[in-house]
């Protein structure tokens, strides 16, 4: 694993990988959205509104998957002091928050015609909103410059406090996942479980395309943000050296 | 023991502790965090007459009665084990239907009827094309269910 701790080695892989993730991801999202909007039938009961699931489900997956990766990166940073892990955690936070917000927004738009309400404080919705706030807290905690201020260490990686915050926040992920099973909720139970899918195959396949497509886009965004953080660090390090030289 | 092993054990113990606290908290909230109560819970005496609450359940087949004023409806909410009659005056969501889930805001009246101020439709986890939804009950039920 430490072979990739070297930012130069990481960049050699990340740089050519980014356009592929971006291109294939965009194609899959566009293809899945086109198929989901025009090629498959609406739901037998909800009609056309069910089609929002082709954006809602990938958003929920990436919002929750984002925090899971962020927490794993926090752990790796905390235990192994892997410099890229902290950078990855910071890079994940913004797209993770974006997809969480997209999940809440699409859910709300779907909820109005289906349930008859934009928002209710049930277990699923409340725990997802908590995730949005966790992301906001993490971003606030780690925003600072690359000179080791504001929840960052020098080198743009995480402070110990921010890494612990990422780990503690992860407790919300199983709560979101189980919220519709533990508690009576307005949100329906899981459609896709290890035992199969209660979304009929005729409606399911575009979801596979958009889930994969949005995941690749997410990966591309994270790699781009990591490269940007690494570049910022190099600028900051060079400025520090220049300032030291002038001082001598 | 190397420092990183110490940190690993410390971090794992801390994560396990936080997870345990989370699970304990979540299970303590079991009743309080429920979005609605079911007819069984209502029948078990968990509610008082006049106390604001939410009732959730399936609308029993054939139970919706529209009253002469054109606005009031009566139906029976059931969870398979118990059922509670519900009265509501107003407009219900499009997806409100018999043999489909619903959640009602309101309170119990002394005669055992739940008087709703607002009704929301609950959707289940099944998604299928219209042709399948129109199939006879037995065939549609063969569709994979979570």
HADDOCK unambig.tbl for C-alpha pairs under 7 A between the chains (distance, minus, plus):
assign (segid A and resid 41 and name CA) (segid B and resid 129 and name CA) 5.63 0.50 0.50
assign (segid A and resid 42 and name CA) (segid B and resid 129 and name CA) 6.05 0.50 0.50
assign (segid A and resid 43 and name CA) (segid B and resid 127 and name CA) 5.77 0.50 0.50
assign (segid A and resid 43 and name CA) (segid B and resid 128 and name CA) 5.25 0.50 0.50
assign (segid A and resid 43 and name CA) (segid B and resid 129 and name CA) 5.06 0.50 0.50
assign (segid A and resid 43 and name CA) (segid B and resid 130 and name CA) 5.99 0.50 0.50
assign (segid A and resid 44 and name CA) (segid B and resid 128 and name CA) 5.80 0.50 0.50
assign (segid A and resid 44 and name CA) (segid B and resid 129 and name CA) 5.15 0.50 0.50
assign (segid A and resid 44 and name CA) (segid B and resid 130 and name CA) 3.72 0.50 0.50
assign (segid A and resid 44 and name CA) (segid B and resid 133 and name CA) 5.18 0.50 0.50
assign (segid A and resid 79 and name CA) (segid B and resid 4 and name CA) 5.58 0.50 0.50
assign (segid A and resid 79 and name CA) (segid B and resid 7 and name CA) 5.25 0.50 0.50
assign (segid A and resid 79 and name CA) (segid B and resid 8 and name CA) 5.29 0.50 0.50
assign (segid A and resid 80 and name CA) (segid B and resid 4 and name CA) 6.07 0.50 0.50
assign (segid A and resid 114 and name CA) (segid B and resid 95 and name CA) 6.24 0.50 0.50
assign (segid A and resid 114 and name CA) (segid B and resid 121 and name CA) 6.70 0.50 0.50
assign (segid A and resid 115 and name CA) (segid B and resid 93 and name CA) 6.63 0.50 0.50
assign (segid A and resid 115 and name CA) (segid B and resid 120 and name CA) 5.07 0.50 0.50
assign (segid A and resid 115 and name CA) (segid B and resid 121 and name CA) 4.49 0.50 0.50
assign (segid A and resid 115 and name CA) (segid B and resid 122 and name CA) 5.81 0.50 0.50
assign (segid A and resid 116 and name CA) (segid B and resid 93 and name CA) 5.31 0.50 0.50
assign (segid A and resid 116 and name CA) (segid B and resid 120 and name CA) 5.46 0.50 0.50
assign (segid A and resid 116 and name CA) (segid B and resid 121 and name CA) 6.68 0.50 0.50
assign (segid A and resid 122 and name CA) (segid B and resid 35 and name CA) 5.22 0.50 0.50
assign (segid A and resid 123 and name CA) (segid B and resid 33 and name CA) 6.58 0.50 0.50
assign (segid A and resid 167 and name CA) (segid B and resid 15 and name CA) 6.99 0.50 0.50
assign (segid A and resid 168 and name CA) (segid B and resid 18 and name CA) 6.69 0.50 0.50
assign (segid A and resid 171 and name CA) (segid B and resid 19 and name CA) 5.85 0.50 0.50
assign (segid A and resid 171 and name CA) (segid B and resid 22 and name CA) 6.51 0.50 0.50
assign (segid A and resid 182 and name CA) (segid B and resid 30 and name CA) 6.90 0.50 0.50
assign (segid A and resid 183 and name CA) (segid B and resid 30 and name CA) 6.23 0.50 0.50
assign (segid A and resid 183 and name CA) (segid B and resid 33 and name CA) 6.47 0.50 0.50
assign (segid A and resid 183 and name CA) (segid B and resid 34 and name CA) 4.78 0.50 0.50
assign (segid A and resid 184 and name CA) (segid B and resid 34 and name CA) 4.81 0.50 0.50
assign (segid A and resid 184 and name CA) (segid B and resid 35 and name CA) 5.41 0.50 0.50
assign (segid A and resid 184 and name CA) (segid B and resid 36 and name CA) 6.03 0.50 0.50
assign (segid A and resid 185 and name CA) (segid B and resid 34 and name CA) 6.46 0.50 0.50
assign (segid A and resid 185 and name CA) (segid B and resid 35 and name CA) 5.08 0.50 0.50
assign (segid A and resid 186 and name CA) (segid B and resid 35 and name CA) 6.88 0.50 0.50
assign (segid A and resid 186 and name CA) (segid B and resid 122 and name CA) 5.98 0.50 0.50
assign (segid A and resid 188 and name CA) (segid B and resid 123 and name CA) 5.93 0.50 0.50
assign (segid A and resid 188 and name CA) (segid B and resid 124 and name CA) 5.13 0.50 0.50
assign (segid A and resid 188 and name CA) (segid B and resid 125 and name CA) 5.51 0.50 0.50
assign (segid A and resid 189 and name CA) (segid B and resid 124 and name CA) 6.94 0.50 0.50
assign (segid A and resid 189 and name CA) (segid B and resid 125 and name CA) 5.69 0.50 0.50
assign (segid A and resid 190 and name CA) (segid B and resid 125 and name CA) 6.25 0.50 0.50
assign (segid A and resid 191 and name CA) (segid B and resid 125 and name CA) 4.87 0.50 0.50
assign (segid A and resid 191 and name CA) (segid B and resid 126 and name CA) 6.57 0.50 0.50
assign (segid A and resid 191 and name CA) (segid B and resid 146 and name CA) 6.27 0.50 0.50
assign (segid A and resid 193 and name CA) (segid B and resid 146 and name CA) 6.87 0.50 0.50
assign (segid A and resid 196 and name CA) (segid B and resid 146 and name CA) 6.83 0.50 0.50
assign (segid A and resid 197 and name CA) (segid B and resid 144 and name CA) 6.70 0.50 0.50
assign (segid A and resid 197 and name CA) (segid B and resid 146 and name CA) 6.47 0.50 0.50
assign (segid A and resid 198 and name CA) (segid B and resid 125 and name CA) 6.46 0.50 0.50
assign (segid A and resid 198 and name CA) (segid B and resid 126 and name CA) 4.91 0.50 0.50
assign (segid A and resid 198 and name CA) (segid B and resid 127 and name CA) 6.45 0.50 0.50
assign (segid A and resid 198 and name CA) (segid B and resid 144 and name CA) 5.34 0.50 0.50
assign (segid A and resid 198 and name CA) (segid B and resid 145 and name CA) 4.83 0.50 0.50
assign (segid A and resid 198 and name CA) (segid B and resid 146 and name CA) 5.56 0.50 0.50
assign (segid A and resid 199 and name CA) (segid B and resid 126 and name CA) 5.48 0.50 0.50
assign (segid A and resid 199 and name CA) (segid B and resid 127 and name CA) 4.42 0.50 0.50
assign (segid A and resid 199 and name CA) (segid B and resid 128 and name CA) 6.06 0.50 0.50
assign (segid A and resid 200 and name CA) (segid B and resid 127 and name CA) 5.91 0.50 0.50
assign (segid A and resid 200 and name CA) (segid B and resid 128 and name CA) 4.86 0.50 0.50
assign (segid A and resid 202 and name CA) (segid B and resid 129 and name CA) 6.98 0.50 0.50
assign (segid A and resid 203 and name CA) (segid B and resid 128 and name CA) 6.58 0.50 0.50
